[in-house]
Amino acid sequence: MSLSIRRRLLLGSGLALLFPLAQAVAQDTPTQLSPVVVTAPLSPAQADLVEGSTVLEGDALDRRRAITLGETLQNTPGVSATQFGAGASRPVIRGQGGPRVRIMENGIDTFDAATVSPDHAVVAPVGSAKRIEVLRGPATLLYGSSAIGGVVNVIDGRIPDAAPKDGLSGNARVDYGSGAQDKSGFAGVDAAVTDRFVVHGEGGALTADDYRAGNDRRIRNSSLHNQNGALGASYLGENGYAGAAVSRFDSYYGVPGGENVHIDLEQSRLDMKAGLYDPIGFLDELKFKFGVASYQHDEIEANGQPATRFSNNSWEARAEALHKPLFAGSEGVVGLQSSRRDFKAVGAEANIAPTQTDSNALFVLEQLDTGPWLFALGGRAERVEIDNLRSRGGRDFTAASLSASATYRFTPMYQTGVSLSRTERAPTAEELYSNGKHLATRAFEIGNAGLDKETAWHSEVSLRKVQGDVTGGINLFVTRFNDYIYGAFTGQQQEDLNELRYSQTEAEFRGAELEAAWTFWRDSDTGRKLGLDGGLDYVRAEDRSNHRALPLIPPLGYRLGFVAERNDLAFRLEMVGVADQDRNGVNETGTAGYRLFNTALTWRPFAERRGVAISLQGRNLFDEDGLVHTSMLKNDAPIRGREIRLGSSVTF
């Protein structure tokens, strides 16, 4: 698809979707509450964020829930995935992936090796997630220089934060999918031992055969088996709280392609959090989080023997002080963050030296709400030290970030906003010190120990309608990088593998995201309603030094859905798709567009027990075949073909 056609499609579709918004200005329609985004600074309402965001929970999360985090979030606004088979798929946000997207569990790092290579799984079990939040655009102020592209926060209940009603609460779910004969189950329960002390337990498991792609093809070596569990407890007092949880995750999965590689992964983890309300006169709350994990995985080759072991022993601590208003409408937070990552690879594919990465940071964010105006201003200073334990050398970096935003609510229904930021990111150990073969990516990867930190200048504007039966908005953004770090295939080979080298250049990312939803009929007495929703997202990225496209950039994506609901039934029919991607990086091939049709039906059979639900889904109903452009293994790991999914859940 040519650029001019893409622009006409983006503009025309955008006008078509925003037209109902303009027609609805004078309508007296019900308010639709915007959820609070706990991942964002000071937990604002989603509507008040200038940058794009997505919140998945409840039925919306269950409808999208997949085996991996990347597949779960794929086709949400601005998000693609690395698509490395059934076992490993990491989100790509606005064309940014790897170390530029910070993935967290409950606000703390996942402590895995997923940024090292796309065949390494994200250790954030989707089956136990109660809520997933995505912040698109720089979120470096609170979460570090690795959040220069965005943040994904998987929120579960392993550390209880509230006493269950009637002393006991919980949820359980079982699912079956026909495409890979996958079967999964999860159960979790909270019990109040006293009116202040709550305990939590949970466990889940999943097993799947090789999955089926379009045209009835089985993707060899894509099977998966994993299990996870956690035990936690919290004390919830009048003046504060404290809690902790221990958890375990194990996974064994195949990497599609001709090498018949399997990965045997395990992680043990401890999390703690605590807080004090009104600890001293000028503070509203003092919060503390800490996580530590031991992670390792073995890459097992066709002969059944482990060839390489990757290990990552890490910890992270965060302290945040929320101060009392300095004047009417103000609030703010000052915080400290510290982390250590000890990473090692041993064996035939040990393509990176053992490294120790230490990071220490101070951040501050202030916000002022005057009624029509909402202003935010923040900064972060971070010191990163990366030691190469093999050569006894290393690199030190000081990264500084600043951000400012303003939101104007010019009517109760409409608001607009603008944000500006300058952020810096230190290179990772992998970008600096990789040097060796990696069969899973079919590459001989070569780092660059002389890399400098990269700097991103980001600007974004948004316009939203936030209330009524018609809601939606549009975000336009530009990110310009100095010393942008990326790996690209050189066209050369080493040891019969394609050579991939890390280098720096000047780069620019430009894009747009549009969303709209219209409830065009409702009956409040019966709970019945009919509605439409849709969206578009597009990003264009190029090397400013030669005006060539950067590699692994997602094509234009689009979505259109129809929903019909009543008190006991919810039905959804949707079309999701992507356009052709013919703007390719050096030594990169293009991908054809595809269009998928999905349907979902959720039935709540007991009016007095709303927590009981049975769901039936059809995904990729017409068995479309397609490749994910952001995958380094796109020809070996295509999208899933037609499948029927059946699930049931109970919440009490």
N, C-alpha and C positions, 0 to 999 in steps of 0.2 A: 504494500500500500504506500503510495507516495506521500510526502510530507504535506502537500497542499490538500490532498484528499483527507488526511488525518485532521488537519486543522478545520476543514469544513465540517467533518463529522463531529469533532469536539465542540465547535461553536454551535452547529445546528442542534445537536442533541442537548447541549447545555441550555439553549434558549427554550427548547421544547420542555425540558424538565423544570425550568424556572418560571415558565409562563403561569402555571397554576399559583405560584407564590404571589405573583403580582396581582392576580385576580382575587386573592384571599385577604388583601390588606384590611378591608372594611368588614370582614365576616366576624360575627360573634361566635367563636368556636371554643371548645373546651381547651384548657391549658394542658400541655403535655410536659410533665416534669422532666428536667434534665438530670441524669445521674451525677453524683459526686465522683470525681476521678481521684482516687486516693494516691495514685502514682505521681500525679502532678504536684508541683510545689503548692503547699497550703491547701490542698484538696479542694479545688474550686468545682463549681458545677461544670459539666462538660461543655455547655453552651458558652461559657465565659472564656474558654481557651481559644486563643487566636489560631494556634497551630492545629492541624487536623488530629483527631483522636477517634478511637473506636473502643467501645465497652461491650464485651460479650458476657452475658450471664443468663441464667434461667433457660427458657425454651430456645432462645437465639443461640446460646452456646451449645445446647444439646443437639440442635439441628446441624451445626457445623462441626461438632466434635469428631475428630479423626484420630488415626493412630499416632501421628506426630504433630508437633506444634506448628510446623510449617504448613502442613496440609490443612490444619484447622483454620489458620488465618489466611490461607491463600484465597484470593478473590474478594477479601474485604478491601475497603478503599486504600489504595496506595501500597498494598502488600502483595508480594509474590513469594516464592520459596526456592530453596536450593535444590529440592527434589532429587535426593540421592537414594531412591529406593524407599521401601516401607519403613526401614529402621531409622533413617536420618533425614530430616528435612528442616532447615532453619529459615526463619522469616527473612525476607529482603524488603526493606522499606524505602520507597521512593528511589529505587535503584541502588541503595546502600545495603551492604551485607557484611558478613564476617565481623571484624572487631569494631565496626562503626555502629552496630546495633547491639545495645546492651539488653541481654535477656536475664530476667531475675525471677526468683521465687520469693514472694512475700517481701519484696523490696531489697533482697540480698542476692548476690551473684549465684548462678547455678553451679559454679565450681566444677565445670566439666572441661572437655577439650574440643568443644564444638567450633571455636574460632580458629583452631589449628588447621582443620580440613573439613569440607562439607560431608565427608563420609562418617564423621564423628557425631554421635547423637547428642541432642540437647537433653540434659537430665532435669526435666520439668514435666512430670507425668500429666498428660492431658486428662486422663481418666479421673484424677482426684481434684481437678480444678473446679472451683466454684465461680470464678470470675477471671477473665483475661482482659487486661487493659493495654492498649497500644497508643503510644504518643508518637506522632509522625513529625519529624523535624528535630532540631537540636534540643536535647534534654540534659545537657552536660552539667548544669548548675548543681543539681542534687546528686547525680549518679555517675559522674566522672567523664573523662575525655573520650572514653569508648562509646559514649552515647551521642556522638556527633551526628548520627543519622536517625536515631530514634530509640525508643525503649519499649520492650514487651515485658509486662509483669504478670506472672501467673500466680493467682491468689488462691490459697486453699485454707482449710481450717485446722491445720495440725497443731497450732497453738491457739486455744480458745480465747476469744476476745469478749465473750458475753456469756452469762449464765443461761442455760437452756430453760425455756418455759416448761413448767411442770416437772423440772428436774431431769428430763431426758429428751434428747433430740438426735436426729440422724438422717442418713439417706443411704439408699442402695440402688444399684443400677446394673442391669445385664443387657448386653447387646450382641447381635449376630449380623455379620455381613456376608453376602453371597460371593463377592468378587474374589476374596482370598480365603473363604471359609473361616473368617476370623471370629473368634469368640472372646468376649471380655466381660469382666465383672468388677464392681467396686462397692465397698460398704464402709461407712464411717459413722461413729456415734460419739456424742458428747454426753457426759453424765455429771450432775452436780453432786459431789460428795458432801459438801456443806453449802450454805448460801454464798460462800466466798470462793470455794475451791472446786474447780471443774477439771475433769480428765477427758482425754480424747484418745480414740483408737481408730485406725483405718487400715485397709488392705485392699489391693487390687491386683489383677493379673490379666494378661492378654496373650493369645496365641493366634498366629495367622500363617497360612500356607503362602506359597508364591502367588502374587496377585495377578489378576487378569487385566490386560490392556484391551484397547479396541481391536476389532477384527478377530476376537477370540484367541489372542496371543497370551500365553503364560510368560511372565517375566522371571526367567530362571534366577535362582539364588536371591530371591527377595522375601523369603520367609522371616518370621519374627516371633520371638517369645520373650516376654518380660514380666516382672512382678515387682511390686513396691509395697511398703508398709510404713507406718509411723505411729509412735506413741507420744502423747503430749499432755501437759497439765498447766494450769494457770491459777494464780491467786488474783482475785478481782476485788480490790479494796476501795474504800471511799476516797482515799487520798492517792491511790496509785494502783499499779498492777505489775505482775511479773509472771513470766511463763517460759517454758522450754519444751523442746520436742527433739526426739531422735528419730531418724528415718533411714531407710535402706532402699536402694534401687538396683535391680539386676536386669540385664538385657542381653540377648543373644540374637544377632540378626545378620543377614547376608547383604553383601554389596553387589548389585547386579553388574553384569559384564562378563568378560571372558576369563577373569582371573580366579573366580570361585573363592573370593575372600569372605571370611566371616569375622565378626567382631563380638568378643565376649567382654561385657562391660559390667562393672560394679562400682557402687558409691555408697559410703556410709557418711552420715551427716548429723551434726548437732546445731540446733538453732535456739537462740534465746532472745527475748525482748522484755523490756521493762519500761515503766513510765511513772512520773510523779505529777500530780495536779497541783498547781499553785505552790511550787516548791519554795520559792522566795518571792518577795514583793513584786518584782517587775516581770516575772515569768508566768505565763499561763500553764505551760506544760514542758516537762523535760522528758525526752524519749531516747531510748537506747536499743539498738539491735546488734546482734552478733551471730555470725555463722562460721562454722569450720567444717571441712569435709576432706575425706580421703577418697580419691578417685583413681581408678586404673582400668585400662582395657587392653586386651591382647588382640592383635590382628592375626587371624589364623588362616594360613594358606591352604591350597587344594590338598596337600598331603596330610592335613589335619594337625599340623604342628604350629605352635605359635611362632611367628617370625619376628614380631616387634611388640614391645610393651610400652604403652604411654601411661604415665602417672602424673597426677596433679594433686598436690597437697596444699590446700589454700585456706585462708581465713579472711574475713572482712568484718569491720566494726564501724558503726555509725552512731553518732550522738547528735541530736537536734534539740535546740532550745527555742520554743515558740514564745515570743515576748508579748506582753500586754500592749494595747494600742498606745502609740506615742501621741496620737491625737485622733479625733473622731474619724472613723472609717479606715484606720490603718491597722495592719498586722504584718508580722514578719517572722523569719526564722533564721537562726545562725547555727551552723553545724560543722562537725568534724567528721572526716571519713578516713579510714586507714585500712590497708589490705596488704596481704603477701600471697604470692603465687610461686610455689616450687614445682617446676615442670621438668620432666625427664622423659626421654625416649631411648630405649635400649633394644638393639636387635638389627636385623637385616635392613629395615627401612627407617632407622633412626636418623631422620633427615634434618634434625635440629639438635644443637648442643644443649646440655642441661642448663637451665637458666633459673634465676631467682628474680622476681619482679616485686618491688616494694612501691607502694603508692600512699601518699599522705596529702590530704587536702583540707582546705578551709573554704566554706561557702556561706553566702548570705543572700537572702531574698526579702525585699520589702514590697508591700502591696498597699495601695490606697484606693478605696471604693467611695466615690463621692455621690453615688446614685446613678446618674447617667454615665459617668466615666469610671473605668477601672484601669488603674495604672500598676505596672509591675517593673521593678528594677532589681537586677541581681548580678552577682559576680562570684567567681570561683578561682582559687589559686591552687595548683596541684603540682607536687614534686614526684616524678617517676624515676626510679633507679632500676636498671636492668643489668644484672650481672651474668656474664657468660662464665659458668663454672668450669668449663673445659679449658678456656684460654686464660682464665683469671683476669679477663678484661671486662669491659662493660660500658654502658652509656647512661648519662643522666640527662633528664629533661625537666624544664619548668614550663608548665602549660597554664595559661591564663585565659579565662572566658568571661565575657560580659554579655548581658542580655537586657533588653528593654521592650515593653509592649504596652499598648493602649487599646482598650475596648470602649466603644461608645454605643450605648443603648438608646437609639434615637426614637424608638417607640417601644411599648411593652412587647411587641412582636418581633421587631427587627433590631439587629445590632451589627456593627462592623468593627474590625480590629486590624491592627498592624503590629508586627513584631520585627525587631532588628537584633542581630546577635553577631558577635565575633567569638569564635571558639577555636581552641587549639587541641590537637591530639598527638600524643607521643606515639611513635611506631611501636609495634608489639615485638616480642622476642622472635616470633615466627618470621616477621617481615625483615628483621635484622639478620638472623642467624640461620635460616633454612639453608641446607646444602645437601641434597641427596634425592634419591628416588622415592616416589610415592605411587605404588601400583593402583591404589583405589582411584586416584585422580588421573591416572595415565600420564603422570608428569614427573620430570626431574626438576625440583624446585630449588631456586637459588635466591637467597636473600641478599640484602645489601646493608653491610654494617655501617655504612656512612650516611644512612637516611637521616634527614632532619625531621622535626615535627611538622605536621601539616596544619594549615590555618584555613578556616572556613568562614566566609562572610555570608550570612543568611538573612534574607528578607522575605516576609510573607504578609499577605493581606487576605482578609476573609470577610464574607458577607453572609449572614444567616438570618433565617426566620425561625424563631425558637419556640413559638406557641401556636396552638390551633390545630385544626385538622389537616392543614398543609404546613409542613416543615421542610427545612433543607438548607443548603448553603453551598458556597463555592470557596475554594482556597487556591490562591495563586502564589507560587514560591520560586525563588531563585537562590541557589547556593553556589558561590564562587570559591574555589579552592586554590590556595597557593601551596605548592609542594605536595600535591595530592599523591598518595602512595597507592600503587596498584600492581598486581601481578598480571603479566601478559605473556602469551606464548610467543616465542621468538621465531618460530619456523625451523629452528635447529633441533637436533636430537642428541641425547646423551643416554647411553646404555639402553638403546632402543625405545626410549621414552621421549615425549615432546618436552622441550626445554621451556620452563616458565621462570621468568626473572622479575624481581621486584625493582621498581624504579619510581621516580617522582616526576610529576609534570604539573602544568597549570590546567585546571579543569573547571567546567561549569555544568551544573544541573539545573534545568528549568522544568516546571511542570504545573499541572492543574489537577484538582480533585473536585468533583461535583457530586452532591447527594440530594435527593428529594424524596419525600413520602407524602402521600395524599390519601386520607381516609374520606372517601367520597360518599359513603352512606353508613349510618349507624342508628341503632335502636337501643337506647340506654336501658329500657325495661328488660330486654332479653339478653343484652350483652352482645348482640350481633353487630358486625361491621364488615365492610368491604374496603379494600384499599390497594393502592399501587405504590411501589417504590422503585427507585433506580439510581444509577450512578455511573460516573466515568472517572478514570484516572489515567494520567499520561505523564511521562517524564522523558526528557531528552537530555542526554549527557554527552559531552564531547571534550576531547583534548584540545585546549585552547592554543597549544603550540603549533598544531597542524590541522585543526578543525576536523579531525577524524573522530568517529564515534568511539566511545569507551566500550569495553566488552561487558557482557552479562547484564545488560540493561533491559528491563521488562518492556514489552510492547504495550500499546494502549489497551486498557481493560474496560469492560463495561458489564453492567448488571441491570436487569429489569425483573421485578417480581410482582405477583398478584397474591393478596392474602384475603382469606375469608375466615371469620371467627364467630363463635358463639360461646356461651359459658362453658360447654363441655367439649367443644371441638375447635381445632385450629388447623386450617389448610393453607399450604403455600405452594405456588408454582413459580419457578424462576428460570430465567435464562442468564447464564454467565458466559463470558467469552473474552478472547483477546484477538487483536488484529495481527497481521503479519509483522514480523520484525526483520526488516531488511537494512537497518542501520547497524552494521556490525563492526566490531573491533577488528584489529589486525589479526589475521589467521583465525577468524571466527566465522562460522557459518550461520545463515539465517534460519528462521523457523516460520512455518505457516500458521495462520490464525486458526482458531477452532471455537466452536460454540456448543455449550452444554445445556441440557435441560434437566432440571431437578425438581422433585416434588416431595412434600412432607405432609403427613397427617398425624396430629397428636390428639388423642382421645383421653379425657378424664372421666372414667365411668361412674365415679361416686361423687355426687354433688356435695356431700358433707365431708368428703375427704379429698380436698383439692390436690393433695400431695401425691396421689396415685395417678400415673400417666402411662399410656401405651402409645408407642410411635411406630409409624411405618414410613420408610423413605425409599424413593427411587433416585439414584444418582447417575448422571450421564445416561439418560433414558434411551437415547438413540445410538449409544455405543460409539461415540466419536473417538477418533484417534488423534492424539496431539502431543506435542513436545513442549516442555517448559524451557523458555529461552535462558532463564537465570540458572539453569542446572549445568554443571560441568560434565554431567553424565546423561545429557538429554536424549541421546539416541538409544541408550541402554535402559533408561528409566522413564518411559513415557507416562502420561497421565493414566489414571485408572479407567477401565472400561465400565460398561453397565454393571450396576450392582443394586441389589435390594437389601435394605437394612431394616431390622426389626429390633425394637428395644422396649424395655419397660423399666420404670423407676418408681420409687416411693420415698417421700420425704415426710418426716414426722417431727 
